[in-house]
Amino acid sequence: MGSGSLAWGYAQVGLPNFAQWIIIFGLVWLFAVWQRWQWFSYVGLGFNLLAAALGLWFLNFPPGWMFAGAIGGLVAWDLTYFRYRQRFATLDPEQRAIQSRHLTRISFLTLLGFGFANLAMILKFQFTFKWALLSIGVVVLGITQLVIGLRKRDK
């Protein structure tokens, strides 16, 4: 999601070649996660944050797409790192509770970040239908994850 948002933001301002490279990098990151190359998540996070900062601060791109790219990169890095930290843990009830709490917290923070991105898009008068679709998708996924996490916590 982070790479896709960044690529969309760069494509919207007329840089389709750079957007293609962002998509390729995102696919390489997915491959690296599949191959369990833990170190690559740091490279991916750095790339996403650098591309978002470049687009937001220096090139004045739409803030929502750059925030979404940065948030997506942070969430991908966090979940990758959390998965690697938990690989040796047993799946006892306490471990499942830790996973549930972590996913609930990251869902809440993602929703909060997208709330700020929506505010930025509204303030800059760049709130479009495509941005609304992305926001709705994030809200639905985030709230679903929060509800699942809270239900598991109550059991």
Rosetta constraint file for C-alpha pairs under 8 A:
AtomPair CA 1 CA 5 HARMONIC 6.04 0.50
AtomPair CA 1 CA 68 HARMONIC 7.84 0.50
AtomPair CA 1 CA 69 HARMONIC 7.07 0.50
AtomPair CA 1 CA 72 HARMONIC 5.53 0.50
AtomPair CA 1 CA 73 HARMONIC 7.88 0.50
AtomPair CA 2 CA 6 HARMONIC 6.25 0.50
AtomPair CA 2 CA 48 HARMONIC 7.27 0.50
AtomPair CA 2 CA 68 HARMONIC 6.06 0.50
AtomPair CA 2 CA 69 HARMONIC 3.81 0.50
AtomPair CA 2 CA 70 HARMONIC 6.28 0.50
AtomPair CA 2 CA 71 HARMONIC 6.62 0.50
AtomPair CA 2 CA 72 HARMONIC 3.74 0.50
AtomPair CA 2 CA 73 HARMONIC 5.07 0.50
AtomPair CA 3 CA 7 HARMONIC 6.00 0.50
AtomPair CA 3 CA 22 HARMONIC 6.05 0.50
AtomPair CA 3 CA 23 HARMONIC 6.02 0.50
AtomPair CA 3 CA 25 HARMONIC 7.71 0.50
AtomPair CA 3 CA 26 HARMONIC 5.36 0.50
AtomPair CA 3 CA 48 HARMONIC 7.03 0.50
AtomPair CA 3 CA 69 HARMONIC 5.87 0.50
AtomPair CA 3 CA 72 HARMONIC 7.37 0.50
AtomPair CA 3 CA 73 HARMONIC 7.30 0.50
AtomPair CA 4 CA 8 HARMONIC 6.05 0.50
AtomPair CA 4 CA 22 HARMONIC 7.70 0.50
AtomPair CA 4 CA 23 HARMONIC 6.39 0.50
AtomPair CA 4 CA 26 HARMONIC 7.69 0.50
AtomPair CA 4 CA 69 HARMONIC 7.28 0.50
AtomPair CA 5 CA 9 HARMONIC 6.15 0.50
AtomPair CA 5 CA 65 HARMONIC 5.30 0.50
AtomPair CA 5 CA 66 HARMONIC 7.04 0.50
AtomPair CA 5 CA 68 HARMONIC 5.93 0.50
AtomPair CA 5 CA 69 HARMONIC 5.04 0.50
AtomPair CA 6 CA 10 HARMONIC 6.20 0.50
AtomPair CA 6 CA 19 HARMONIC 7.37 0.50
AtomPair CA 6 CA 22 HARMONIC 7.21 0.50
AtomPair CA 6 CA 48 HARMONIC 7.77 0.50
AtomPair CA 6 CA 51 HARMONIC 7.42 0.50
AtomPair CA 6 CA 52 HARMONIC 6.82 0.50
AtomPair CA 6 CA 65 HARMONIC 5.91 0.50
AtomPair CA 6 CA 66 HARMONIC 5.77 0.50
AtomPair CA 6 CA 68 HARMONIC 7.36 0.50
AtomPair CA 6 CA 69 HARMONIC 4.86 0.50
AtomPair CA 7 CA 11 HARMONIC 5.97 0.50
AtomPair CA 7 CA 16 HARMONIC 7.97 0.50
AtomPair CA 7 CA 18 HARMONIC 7.52 0.50
AtomPair CA 7 CA 19 HARMONIC 4.18 0.50
AtomPair CA 7 CA 20 HARMONIC 6.92 0.50
AtomPair CA 7 CA 22 HARMONIC 5.67 0.50
AtomPair CA 7 CA 23 HARMONIC 6.34 0.50
AtomPair CA 8 CA 12 HARMONIC 6.06 0.50
AtomPair CA 8 CA 19 HARMONIC 6.84 0.50
AtomPair CA 8 CA 65 HARMONIC 7.16 0.50
AtomPair CA 9 CA 13 HARMONIC 6.79 0.50
AtomPair CA 9 CA 61 HARMONIC 6.98 0.50
AtomPair CA 9 CA 62 HARMONIC 6.67 0.50
AtomPair CA 9 CA 65 HARMONIC 5.21 0.50
AtomPair CA 9 CA 66 HARMONIC 6.71 0.50
AtomPair CA 10 CA 14 HARMONIC 6.70 0.50
AtomPair CA 10 CA 15 HARMONIC 5.39 0.50
AtomPair CA 10 CA 16 HARMONIC 6.74 0.50
AtomPair CA 10 CA 18 HARMONIC 6.98 0.50
AtomPair CA 10 CA 19 HARMONIC 5.55 0.50
AtomPair CA 10 CA 55 HARMONIC 7.61 0.50
AtomPair CA 10 CA 61 HARMONIC 7.58 0.50
AtomPair CA 11 CA 15 HARMONIC 4.99 0.50
AtomPair CA 11 CA 16 HARMONIC 4.60 0.50
AtomPair CA 11 CA 18 HARMONIC 7.75 0.50
AtomPair CA 11 CA 19 HARMONIC 5.58 0.50
AtomPair CA 13 CA 61 HARMONIC 7.10 0.50
AtomPair CA 15 CA 19 HARMONIC 6.32 0.50
AtomPair CA 16 CA 20 HARMONIC 6.16 0.50
AtomPair CA 17 CA 21 HARMONIC 6.51 0.50
AtomPair CA 18 CA 22 HARMONIC 6.29 0.50
AtomPair CA 19 CA 23 HARMONIC 6.35 0.50
AtomPair CA 20 CA 24 HARMONIC 6.21 0.50
AtomPair CA 21 CA 25 HARMONIC 6.07 0.50
AtomPair CA 22 CA 26 HARMONIC 6.17 0.50
AtomPair CA 23 CA 27 HARMONIC 6.28 0.50
AtomPair CA 24 CA 28 HARMONIC 6.23 0.50
AtomPair CA 25 CA 29 HARMONIC 6.16 0.50
AtomPair CA 25 CA 44 HARMONIC 7.98 0.50
AtomPair CA 26 CA 30 HARMONIC 6.32 0.50
AtomPair CA 26 CA 44 HARMONIC 7.84 0.50
AtomPair CA 27 CA 31 HARMONIC 6.22 0.50
AtomPair CA 28 CA 32 HARMONIC 6.08 0.50
AtomPair CA 29 CA 33 HARMONIC 6.24 0.50
AtomPair CA 29 CA 40 HARMONIC 6.95 0.50
AtomPair CA 29 CA 41 HARMONIC 7.14 0.50
AtomPair CA 29 CA 44 HARMONIC 6.48 0.50
AtomPair CA 30 CA 34 HARMONIC 6.24 0.50
AtomPair CA 31 CA 35 HARMONIC 6.14 0.50
AtomPair CA 32 CA 36 HARMONIC 5.98 0.50
AtomPair CA 32 CA 37 HARMONIC 5.21 0.50
AtomPair CA 32 CA 38 HARMONIC 7.69 0.50
AtomPair CA 32 CA 40 HARMONIC 6.46 0.50
AtomPair CA 32 CA 41 HARMONIC 7.97 0.50
AtomPair CA 33 CA 37 HARMONIC 5.96 0.50
AtomPair CA 33 CA 38 HARMONIC 7.07 0.50
AtomPair CA 33 CA 40 HARMONIC 7.82 0.50
AtomPair CA 33 CA 41 HARMONIC 7.64 0.50
AtomPair CA 33 CA 80 HARMONIC 7.20 0.50
AtomPair CA 37 CA 41 HARMONIC 7.73 0.50
AtomPair CA 38 CA 42 HARMONIC 7.92 0.50
AtomPair CA 38 CA 80 HARMONIC 7.50 0.50
AtomPair CA 38 CA 81 HARMONIC 7.26 0.50
AtomPair CA 38 CA 84 HARMONIC 7.34 0.50
AtomPair CA 39 CA 43 HARMONIC 7.11 0.50
AtomPair CA 40 CA 44 HARMONIC 6.12 0.50
AtomPair CA 41 CA 45 HARMONIC 6.04 0.50
AtomPair CA 41 CA 76 HARMONIC 7.80 0.50
AtomPair CA 41 CA 77 HARMONIC 5.43 0.50
AtomPair CA 41 CA 80 HARMONIC 7.00 0.50
AtomPair CA 41 CA 81 HARMONIC 7.67 0.50
AtomPair CA 42 CA 46 HARMONIC 6.14 0.50
AtomPair CA 42 CA 77 HARMONIC 6.98 0.50
AtomPair CA 43 CA 47 HARMONIC 6.11 0.50
AtomPair CA 44 CA 48 HARMONIC 6.08 0.50
AtomPair CA 44 CA 73 HARMONIC 7.07 0.50
AtomPair CA 44 CA 77 HARMONIC 7.55 0.50
AtomPair CA 45 CA 49 HARMONIC 6.11 0.50
AtomPair CA 45 CA 73 HARMONIC 5.38 0.50
AtomPair CA 45 CA 74 HARMONIC 6.31 0.50
AtomPair CA 45 CA 77 HARMONIC 6.17 0.50
AtomPair CA 46 CA 50 HARMONIC 5.95 0.50
AtomPair CA 47 CA 51 HARMONIC 6.00 0.50
AtomPair CA 48 CA 52 HARMONIC 6.04 0.50
AtomPair CA 48 CA 69 HARMONIC 6.45 0.50
AtomPair CA 48 CA 70 HARMONIC 5.76 0.50
AtomPair CA 48 CA 73 HARMONIC 5.73 0.50
AtomPair CA 49 CA 53 HARMONIC 5.95 0.50
AtomPair CA 49 CA 69 HARMONIC 7.72 0.50
AtomPair CA 49 CA 70 HARMONIC 5.32 0.50
AtomPair CA 49 CA 73 HARMONIC 7.33 0.50
AtomPair CA 50 CA 54 HARMONIC 5.97 0.50
AtomPair CA 51 CA 55 HARMONIC 6.12 0.50
AtomPair CA 51 CA 66 HARMONIC 7.97 0.50
AtomPair CA 52 CA 56 HARMONIC 5.92 0.50
AtomPair CA 52 CA 66 HARMONIC 4.72 0.50
AtomPair CA 52 CA 67 HARMONIC 6.88 0.50
AtomPair CA 52 CA 69 HARMONIC 6.39 0.50
AtomPair CA 52 CA 70 HARMONIC 5.97 0.50
AtomPair CA 53 CA 57 HARMONIC 5.64 0.50
AtomPair CA 53 CA 58 HARMONIC 7.39 0.50
AtomPair CA 53 CA 66 HARMONIC 7.45 0.50
AtomPair CA 54 CA 58 HARMONIC 5.27 0.50
AtomPair CA 54 CA 59 HARMONIC 6.40 0.50
AtomPair CA 55 CA 59 HARMONIC 4.92 0.50
AtomPair CA 55 CA 60 HARMONIC 6.02 0.50
AtomPair CA 55 CA 61 HARMONIC 5.25 0.50
AtomPair CA 55 CA 66 HARMONIC 6.68 0.50
AtomPair CA 56 CA 60 HARMONIC 5.01 0.50
AtomPair CA 56 CA 61 HARMONIC 5.31 0.50
AtomPair CA 56 CA 62 HARMONIC 7.10 0.50
AtomPair CA 56 CA 63 HARMONIC 5.94 0.50
AtomPair CA 56 CA 66 HARMONIC 6.20 0.50
AtomPair CA 61 CA 66 HARMONIC 7.43 0.50
AtomPair CA 62 CA 66 HARMONIC 6.77 0.50
AtomPair CA 62 CA 121 HARMONIC 7.18 0.50
AtomPair CA 62 CA 126 HARMONIC 6.86 0.50
AtomPair CA 63 CA 67 HARMONIC 5.97 0.50
AtomPair CA 63 CA 117 HARMONIC 6.80 0.50
AtomPair CA 63 CA 120 HARMONIC 6.28 0.50
AtomPair CA 63 CA 121 HARMONIC 6.28 0.50
AtomPair CA 64 CA 68 HARMONIC 5.95 0.50
AtomPair CA 64 CA 117 HARMONIC 4.77 0.50
AtomPair CA 64 CA 118 HARMONIC 6.42 0.50
AtomPair CA 64 CA 120 HARMONIC 6.51 0.50
AtomPair CA 64 CA 121 HARMONIC 5.54 0.50
AtomPair CA 64 CA 131 HARMONIC 7.69 0.50
AtomPair CA 65 CA 69 HARMONIC 6.09 0.50
AtomPair CA 65 CA 131 HARMONIC 8.00 0.50
AtomPair CA 66 CA 70 HARMONIC 6.25 0.50
AtomPair CA 67 CA 71 HARMONIC 5.97 0.50
AtomPair CA 67 CA 113 HARMONIC 7.76 0.50
AtomPair CA 67 CA 114 HARMONIC 7.64 0.50
AtomPair CA 67 CA 117 HARMONIC 5.89 0.50
AtomPair CA 68 CA 72 HARMONIC 5.85 0.50
AtomPair CA 68 CA 114 HARMONIC 6.92 0.50
AtomPair CA 68 CA 117 HARMONIC 7.14 0.50
AtomPair CA 69 CA 73 HARMONIC 6.11 0.50
AtomPair CA 70 CA 74 HARMONIC 6.18 0.50
AtomPair CA 71 CA 75 HARMONIC 6.12 0.50
AtomPair CA 71 CA 110 HARMONIC 6.85 0.50
AtomPair CA 71 CA 113 HARMONIC 6.92 0.50
AtomPair CA 71 CA 114 HARMONIC 7.98 0.50
AtomPair CA 72 CA 76 HARMONIC 6.08 0.50
AtomPair CA 73 CA 77 HARMONIC 6.05 0.50
AtomPair CA 74 CA 78 HARMONIC 6.00 0.50
AtomPair CA 75 CA 79 HARMONIC 6.04 0.50
AtomPair CA 75 CA 106 HARMONIC 7.25 0.50
AtomPair CA 75 CA 110 HARMONIC 7.62 0.50
AtomPair CA 76 CA 80 HARMONIC 6.01 0.50
AtomPair CA 77 CA 81 HARMONIC 6.02 0.50
AtomPair CA 78 CA 82 HARMONIC 5.92 0.50
AtomPair CA 79 CA 83 HARMONIC 5.98 0.50
AtomPair CA 80 CA 84 HARMONIC 6.38 0.50
AtomPair CA 81 CA 85 HARMONIC 6.22 0.50
AtomPair CA 82 CA 86 HARMONIC 6.17 0.50
AtomPair CA 83 CA 87 HARMONIC 6.18 0.50
AtomPair CA 89 CA 95 HARMONIC 7.24 0.50
AtomPair CA 90 CA 95 HARMONIC 6.95 0.50
AtomPair CA 91 CA 95 HARMONIC 5.66 0.50
AtomPair CA 91 CA 96 HARMONIC 6.36 0.50
AtomPair CA 92 CA 96 HARMONIC 6.44 0.50
AtomPair CA 93 CA 97 HARMONIC 6.19 0.50
AtomPair CA 94 CA 98 HARMONIC 6.30 0.50
AtomPair CA 95 CA 99 HARMONIC 6.33 0.50
AtomPair CA 96 CA 100 HARMONIC 6.08 0.50
AtomPair CA 97 CA 101 HARMONIC 6.10 0.50
AtomPair CA 97 CA 152 HARMONIC 7.72 0.50
AtomPair CA 97 CA 153 HARMONIC 6.79 0.50
AtomPair CA 98 CA 102 HARMONIC 6.13 0.50
AtomPair CA 99 CA 103 HARMONIC 6.17 0.50
AtomPair CA 100 CA 104 HARMONIC 6.10 0.50
AtomPair CA 100 CA 149 HARMONIC 5.30 0.50
AtomPair CA 100 CA 152 HARMONIC 7.11 0.50
AtomPair CA 100 CA 153 HARMONIC 7.26 0.50
AtomPair CA 101 CA 105 HARMONIC 6.12 0.50
AtomPair CA 101 CA 149 HARMONIC 6.72 0.50
AtomPair CA 101 CA 153 HARMONIC 7.71 0.50
AtomPair CA 102 CA 106 HARMONIC 6.16 0.50
AtomPair CA 103 CA 107 HARMONIC 5.98 0.50
AtomPair CA 103 CA 145 HARMONIC 7.32 0.50
AtomPair CA 103 CA 146 HARMONIC 7.81 0.50
AtomPair CA 103 CA 149 HARMONIC 7.02 0.50
AtomPair CA 104 CA 108 HARMONIC 6.23 0.50
AtomPair CA 104 CA 145 HARMONIC 6.56 0.50
AtomPair CA 104 CA 146 HARMONIC 5.15 0.50
AtomPair CA 104 CA 149 HARMONIC 5.41 0.50
AtomPair CA 104 CA 150 HARMONIC 7.39 0.50
AtomPair CA 105 CA 109 HARMONIC 6.21 0.50
AtomPair CA 106 CA 110 HARMONIC 6.03 0.50
AtomPair CA 107 CA 111 HARMONIC 6.21 0.50
AtomPair CA 107 CA 142 HARMONIC 5.17 0.50
AtomPair CA 107 CA 143 HARMONIC 7.57 0.50
AtomPair CA 107 CA 145 HARMONIC 6.52 0.50
AtomPair CA 107 CA 146 HARMONIC 6.33 0.50
AtomPair CA 108 CA 112 HARMONIC 6.19 0.50
AtomPair CA 108 CA 142 HARMONIC 7.02 0.50
AtomPair CA 108 CA 146 HARMONIC 7.11 0.50
AtomPair CA 109 CA 113 HARMONIC 6.07 0.50
AtomPair CA 110 CA 114 HARMONIC 6.14 0.50
AtomPair CA 110 CA 142 HARMONIC 7.31 0.50
AtomPair CA 111 CA 115 HARMONIC 6.09 0.50
AtomPair CA 111 CA 138 HARMONIC 7.26 0.50
AtomPair CA 111 CA 139 HARMONIC 6.47 0.50
AtomPair CA 111 CA 142 HARMONIC 6.28 0.50
AtomPair CA 112 CA 116 HARMONIC 6.48 0.50
AtomPair CA 113 CA 117 HARMONIC 6.27 0.50
AtomPair CA 114 CA 118 HARMONIC 6.01 0.50
AtomPair CA 114 CA 135 HARMONIC 7.13 0.50
AtomPair CA 114 CA 138 HARMONIC 7.84 0.50
AtomPair CA 115 CA 119 HARMONIC 6.26 0.50
AtomPair CA 116 CA 120 HARMONIC 6.21 0.50
AtomPair CA 117 CA 121 HARMONIC 6.21 0.50
AtomPair CA 118 CA 122 HARMONIC 6.15 0.50
AtomPair CA 118 CA 127 HARMONIC 7.49 0.50
AtomPair CA 118 CA 135 HARMONIC 7.70 0.50
AtomPair CA 119 CA 123 HARMONIC 6.10 0.50
AtomPair CA 120 CA 124 HARMONIC 6.19 0.50
AtomPair CA 121 CA 125 HARMONIC 6.04 0.50
AtomPair CA 121 CA 126 HARMONIC 5.02 0.50
AtomPair CA 121 CA 127 HARMONIC 5.04 0.50
AtomPair CA 122 CA 126 HARMONIC 6.18 0.50
AtomPair CA 122 CA 127 HARMONIC 5.44 0.50
AtomPair CA 127 CA 131 HARMONIC 6.22 0.50
AtomPair CA 127 CA 132 HARMONIC 7.11 0.50
AtomPair CA 128 CA 132 HARMONIC 6.22 0.50
AtomPair CA 129 CA 133 HARMONIC 6.27 0.50
AtomPair CA 130 CA 134 HARMONIC 6.38 0.50
AtomPair CA 131 CA 135 HARMONIC 6.11 0.50
AtomPair CA 132 CA 136 HARMONIC 6.04 0.50
AtomPair CA 133 CA 137 HARMONIC 6.19 0.50
AtomPair CA 134 CA 138 HARMONIC 6.20 0.50
AtomPair CA 135 CA 139 HARMONIC 6.06 0.50
AtomPair CA 136 CA 140 HARMONIC 6.07 0.50
AtomPair CA 137 CA 141 HARMONIC 6.16 0.50
AtomPair CA 138 CA 142 HARMONIC 5.82 0.50
AtomPair CA 139 CA 143 HARMONIC 5.89 0.50
AtomPair CA 140 CA 144 HARMONIC 6.00 0.50
AtomPair CA 141 CA 145 HARMONIC 6.14 0.50
AtomPair CA 142 CA 146 HARMONIC 6.13 0.50
AtomPair CA 143 CA 147 HARMONIC 6.08 0.50
AtomPair CA 144 CA 148 HARMONIC 6.18 0.50
AtomPair CA 145 CA 149 HARMONIC 6.00 0.50
AtomPair CA 146 CA 150 HARMONIC 6.03 0.50
AtomPair CA 147 CA 151 HARMONIC 6.03 0.50
AtomPair CA 148 CA 152 HARMONIC 6.21 0.50
AtomPair CA 149 CA 153 HARMONIC 6.19 0.50
AtomPair CA 150 CA 154 HARMONIC 6.34 0.50
AtomPair CA 151 CA 155 HARMONIC 6.65 0.50
